[in-house]
Amino acid sequence: MWDAGASGQGVNSLCHSAGPKASLSIWGWGSLGIVLFLITFGPFVIFYLAFYILCFVGGGLVVTLLFGKTNSEKYLEQCEHSFLPPTSTGVPKCLEEMKREARTIKIDRRLTGANIIDEPLQQVIQFSLRDYVQYWYYTLSDDESFLLEIRQTLQNALIQFATRSKEIDWQPYFTTRIVDDFGTHLRVFRKAQQKVTEKDDQVKDGSCLCAGTAEDLVDTFFEVEVEMEKEVCRDLVCTSPKDEEGFLRDLCEVLLYLLLPPGDFQNKIMRYFVREILARGILLPLINQLSDPDYINQYVIWMIRDSNCSYEAFMNIIKLSDNVGELEAVRDKAAEELQYLRSLDTAGDDINTIKNQINSLLFVKKVCDSRIQRLQSGKEINTVKLAANFGKLCTVPLDSILVDNVALQFFMDYMQQTGGQAHLFFWMTVEGYRVTAQQQLEVLLSRQRDGKHQTNQTKGLLRAAAVGIYEQYLSEKASPRVTVDDYLVAKLADTLNHEDPTPEIFDDIQRKVYELMLRDERFYPSFRQNALYVRMLAELDMLKDPSFRGSDDGDGESFNGSPTGSINLSLDDLSSMSSDDSTQLHAYISDTVYADCDPYAVAGVCNDHGKTYALYAITVHRRSLNSEEMWKTYRRYSDFHDFHMRITEQFENLSSILKLPGKKTFNNMDRDFLEKRKKDLNAYLQLLLTPEMMKASPALAHCVCDFLENKAYSKGKGDFARKMDTFVNPLRNSMRNVSNAVKSLPDSLAEGMTKMSDNMGRMSERLGQDIKQSFFKVPPLIPKADSDAEHCRVSAQLDDNVDDNIPLRVMLLLMDEVFDLKERNQWLRRNIKNLLQQLIRATYGDTINRKIVDHVDWMTSPEQVADSVKRFRDAFWPNGILAETVPCRDKAIRMRTRVAGKTKLLAIMPDELKHIIGAETTRKGILRVFEMFQHNQLNRRMVYVFLEGFLETLFPQYKFRELFNKLHSRSKQMQKYKQKLQTPQAPSLQRR
């Protein structure tokens, strides 16, 4: 047993020893296989193996999917043919017949009855269909019938439109409605500007309009619009593109309803196509273009392209600009030009020209930098306020104030504030009486020479006028009464009772009243220290420009520099200059230059449309005890002529001493003639600069120094203005000269009077009433009783009782609105209206209204309508190809375009207008109109107002006004306005 057990244990031990050996051999052989596998196939064999397996599985799935899809389609096709009934044989035959049938739609190409209009209109229709319909329609169908139907629909609408247009009288629309809409738009803008300014003044004391953003101005504009219109506000249409598109779609659908036959309008697909073409393809792009401020600025420049940009107008715009973007654009352009000029390699005479241009550009750059600095620092930029705070002001004599229409307004306002208006009104009434009496006596003498006797009647009228003046201003019952010496009043009363009245009957008392106004500290001396005096100087263009010297932080400010207008130095400064006997001035013409450019212009801006003219080079020497100066200045013969007219008007004693040689001749390039003229002008200068002449007229030195300064000569009134002096100075000369020239015109001193010879007895009373109306602010055109002048449309001020034609009256109302004459003294405002009417009539005669009507007829003639259609076609499809979207111009270019546009507008303003209403008022009015066009939303509003007026005129039998009110009823401003009206009514309803 022992052996058996031992053998069993031996077997077990052998088995246990063999087991580990076997497992070791398996792992060894496996490892060896793996190593050999990796050595044979590489280390990335595992990834390859996985990729092969994935490809095998994916390929199998794709094959299965394709096989299943093919079998499924075959099965579905079999099911369709097996379960659906067979198609009727009539339908395929019908389709074949329709394809074979060649339908020819005949389209009559006649639209308006005028071939010159129909041809460009047909091209517009063709281009519209091609670019807005055909490019996508041909991808759907080749059938032409749909396109022909759309074309026929458009032509039907145009035919109806043309038929209605022929039935309408367009003269009231173009002469009254469109001018009224523009004037009302301008009134809303002006009131919005005033409101924004008031808000800014409340936030920042003394701030300017530029403190308010453009968004504030737009919001305020529509607030004022709803206050004025009361039933409509167009803010949503003008500020929301989505609402604007909806408005145009609704409007086009209404127009299609009115213009299309019922069958065509009921075709919704056709109607929607035409509506989208009109709204999105034609009207919206056209409105976008007309509302773009940059496009309007370019159009303004193009319209007045024949006028020149004068240096003075350009510098005035720079000095008045409150837009930093404009100033930066001009400054950068000036710097660019400076860099170019400095890079030029020149010698000889060219170097002097380039130096002049460089100096001009440096001055422009300096002015821009100074203006930008003040705008960014928030300092005062208003010239009138600056003039009141810095430096001495020009001195305007009282006698000059009393005969100047613009200056008199401010003195009258001041005298009214101080209670001295009776003295001024008396002086004015007597002045009018003297002129009228002289005129009547001259007429009387001429009639007596002709054998006609009306002595008693004329003297009776003169006596009645004189007594009326006495009763109104000097008698015990007069209120207010002019206070003068009692013995003068008694002497006058005795003369009126016992002698025939003469033109000089009031001279003694008038002289006393004048001395009182001149010497009394309450009147003229205090007026010179008043803010109204500074405003008067601004209107007379006699304010100096502010210049600021010193450190960058603004220390060392002063008010001096070159003046903006024709009066270059204050009379006080000039008097001190002339009193210095040690200063000697000599001048002579050294050469004659032939040029086609103004030597003082910035960067060589050509004058007179590039025409060549002669310049006289004047060499000027000025010697004093401590210094000696010499310079050259250039003058044309027209400058000499203007200067001569100025000084002979101002210094009457010179007219007999000084005679300007040579006849005024333009563009005369005869060398011999010019050399002779040069010698004559030299003699004229030497006579003018003689010490005897200067001492005889000390104030003459000021004018001569200004004429010889090295700068562009600023001309005064032109020949036409001097011929129209009878209208500009109505108080002294108008009655004499106007009645000599035009017997039938009404007298300028009292509006609506008939000829003075028939109504002399009522002259003084009527004149006094006209003057006194300045207290009560009665406007020249009395508004209707149910309208507020400031919260209604411009045309609401037309008085139906005024016997005058509508077009001229509306034009005058528009001018009243542009220049804001309502803020002026009402008596002078009435005179301004009279003067403008006489100015227009003197220019065009009594046919001004007929000329306006004739111009409207010309505008609506077939030739002009065809020309407008062609311009529209060429603008949208130049050379028959749809115009690409115009890329937005660079901001700097747009800013410079704004400056150029303002300069052009300011340059074309005639001096006659400035002399009538004032230089500052003219500038403000022109710049206000220009600023109004710089807001896209406001321009859209004006375009839509014109469109609404056009449709109301075209369809007078339909209630378009109510329709537009409904289309604009979702306006937020309108809802606020209605809530504002309902709020005060709530307490009263609760009480009930």
Buried (B, 14 or more C-beta within 10 A) or exposed (E): EEEEEEEEEEEEEEEEEEEEEEEEEEEEEEEEEEEEEEEEEEEEEEEEEEEEEEEEEEEEEEEEEEEEEEEEEEEEEEEEEEEEEEEEEEEEEEEEEEEEEEEEEEEEEEBBEBEBBBBBBBBBBBBBBBBBBBEEBEEEEEEBEBBBBBBBBBBBBBBBBBEBBEEBEBBBBBBBBBBBBBBBBBBBBBBBBBBBBEBBBEEEEEBBBBBBEEEBBBBBBBBBBBBBBEEBBBBBBBBBEEBBBBBBBBBBBBBBEBBBEEEBBEBEEBBEBBBBBBBBBBBBBBBBBBBBBBBBBBBBBEEBEEBBBBBBBBBBBBBBBBBBBBBBBBBBBBBEBBEEBEEEEEEEEEEEBBEBBBEBBEBBBEBBEBBBBBBEEEEBBBBBBBBBEBBEBBBBEBEEBBBBBBBBBBBBBBBBEEEBBBBBBBBBBBBBBBBBBBBBBEBBEEBEEEEEEBEEEBBBBBBBBBBBBBBBBBBEEBEBBBBBEEEBBEEBBEBBEEEEBBBEBBEBBBEBBBEBBEEBEBBBEEBBEBEBBBBBBBBBBBBBBBBBEEEEEEEEBEBBBBBBBBBBBBBEBBBEEBEEEEBEBBBBBEEBEEBEBBBBBBBBBBBBEEEEBBBBBBBBEBBEEEEEEEEEBBBBBBBBBBBBBBBBBBBEEBEEEBEBBBEEEEEBEEEEEBEEBBEBBBEBBEEBBEEEBBEEBEBBBBBBBBBBBEEBBBBBBBEEBBBBBBBBBBBBBBBBBBBEEBEEBBBBBBBEBEEBBEBBBBBBBBBBEBBBBBEEEBBBBEBEEEEEBEBBBBBBBBBEEEEEBBBBBBBBBBBBBBBBBBEBBBBBBBBBBBBBBBBBBBEBEEEBBEBBBEEBEEEBEEEEBBBEBBEBBEEBBEEEEBEEEEEEEEEBEBBBBBBBBBBBBBBBBBBBBBBBBBBBBBBBBBBBBBBBBBBBBBBBBBBBBBBBBBBBBBBEEEEBEEBBBEBBEBBBBBEEBEEEEEEEEEEEEEEE
